[in-house]
């Protein structure tokens, strides 16, 4: 079987080389980030001064660690 790029045909006594259009470069799309589907609590977040529970640290199926606060965000905390 011949391809269009190498096929010779005769048209009115003249040989004609059929050409294949150039390939279109595909744009390289960055791989899609995994979607967060489910998470589970891995640590409690406690206030350093009072020891009060102020939130939980969740680990998502993507591997991300994300805090979930009970009220406002705290900065002086530790994880239990």
HUMOQUI-V909096 format. One record per backbone hydrogen bond with DSSP energy under -0.5 kcal/mol. NH is the residue of the N-H (numbers start at 1). CO is the residue of the C=O. Records with the same first field share a line. If there is no record, write none. Layout:
NH=CO + CO
//
This chain:
6=3
7=3
9=16
11=9 + 14
14=11
16=9
18=7 + 16
25=23
29=27
37=35
40=59
42=57
43=57
45=55
46=44 + 78
47=52
48=76
51=47
54=45
55=45
56=68
57=43
58=56 + 66
59=40
60=58 + 64
61=38
63=60
66=58 + 64
68=56
70=54
71=54
77=75
78=46
80=44
//
